[in-house]
Amino acid sequence: MSIKGIRLPKVLEITGASRSWLYQEIAANRFPQPVLLGKRSVIWVEQEIFDYLEERVKQSRHALQTQGRK
């Protein structure tokens, strides 16, 4: 398996999120943690970001289906 690391601007582009929201989610352990490359250099594992989004879509679809049944 090949691991592709991506930087913050790409993470924000993929998620459509703001920087502040992203860091709030990281602090709350609801978003994939960055990988520290050096003292001031981090990346995210691209596949973890896609997995996170896929799970959020599933949760959202399930919630909408559940609401529709009430």
Secondary structure, DSSP 8 states (H G I E B T S, - for coil): ----EE-HHHHHHHH---HHHHHHHHHTT-S---EEEETTEEEEEHHHHHHHHHHHHHHHHHHHHHHHT-
